[in-house]
């Protein structure tokens, strides 16, 4: 399983792992999900509520 991580220290990651001419965009965690890692998807808005056709 993999997933993007937010809220990390961009500058700290750059200094620790990257050359000076590289900039981190995101960190992705990779590993095996635990047995209780899955949960129902959060509600989404209906297509008609967010799209206007002109």
Secondary structure, 3 states (H helix, E strand, C coil): CEEEECCCCHHHHHHHHCCCCCCCCCEEEECCCCCCCCCCCCCCCCHHHHCCCC
